[in-house]
């Protein structure tokens, strides 16, 4: 299950590990708002998903109604407890 997360950590040009920020965090979940037509399993999403699993939280993705998910993201979503909120545009 954690094989999806075992990719090499990205680093900045100076060599320090990169971090990600969520749009909102509370005791139940981590929220990420994306205004895109196609969403992929980016480094940000993979790292936030790992944080959710580690902290026993849900990742809530808020995306437009016409957003399409990449195959890699769909498989990651099946492994994790996610809520996807597709908003009307």
C-alpha positions in Angstrom: 0.0 0.0 0.0 2.7 2.5 0.9 4.6 1.7 -2.3 3.0 4.7 -3.9 4.7 6.9 -1.3 8.2 5.4 -1.6 9.3 7.8 -4.3 12.4 9.8 -3.7 11.7 13.1 -1.8 12.0 16.2 -3.9 14.5 18.8 -2.9 15.0 22.4 -3.5 18.0 23.7 -5.5 19.8 24.2 -2.2 19.2 20.5 -1.2 16.6 20.9 1.5 13.5 18.7 1.4 10.5 20.4 -0.1 7.3 20.7 1.9 3.6 21.1 1.0 0.8 23.2 2.3 -2.9 22.4 2.4 -5.6 25.0 1.9 -7.1 24.1 5.3 -6.6 21.7 8.2 -8.8 20.7 11.1 -9.1 17.8 13.5 -11.0 15.6 11.0 -9.2 16.3 7.7 -6.9 18.1 5.4 -8.5 20.2 2.6 -7.1 20.9 -0.8 -8.8 23.1 -3.3 -7.9 22.8 -7.0 -9.4 24.7 -9.9 -8.3 22.4 -12.8 -9.8 20.3 -15.5 -7.5 17.4 -15.0 -6.0 16.4 -11.7 -3.0 14.1 -11.4 -1.2 12.4 -8.4 1.2 15.3 -7.9 3.9 15.4 -5.2 1.6 17.7 -3.2 -1.3 15.3 -3.3 0.8 12.2 -2.5 2.5 13.9 0.4 -0.8 15.1 1.9 -2.3 11.6 1.4 0.6 10.2 3.4 0.1 12.8 6.1 -3.6 11.8 6.3 -2.8 8.2 6.6 -0.2 8.8 9.3 -2.5 11.1 11.3 -5.7 9.1 10.7 -7.4 12.0 8.8 -9.3 12.4 5.6 -8.1 14.2 2.5 -10.9 16.4 1.1 -10.4 17.4 -2.5 -12.6 20.2 -3.7 -12.5 20.4 -7.5 -14.8 21.7 -10.3 -17.7 19.5 -11.5 -16.0 18.8 -14.8 -12.6 17.7 -13.3 -11.2 14.4 -14.6 -8.8 12.3 -12.4 -5.7 10.7 -13.7 -5.4 6.9 -13.4 -2.6 7.1 -10.8 -4.7 9.4 -8.7 -7.7 7.1 -9.0 -5.7 4.2 -7.6 -4.3 6.4 -4.8 -7.9 7.4 -3.9 -8.9 3.8 -3.6 -6.2 3.1 -1.1 -6.9 6.2 1.1 -10.0 7.5 2.8 -10.8 10.5 0.7 -13.7 12.7 0.1 -13.9 14.4 -3.3 -16.3 17.3 -3.4 -17.0 18.3 -7.0 -18.4 21.8 -7.0 -20.5 23.4 -9.7 -18.6 25.9 -11.9 
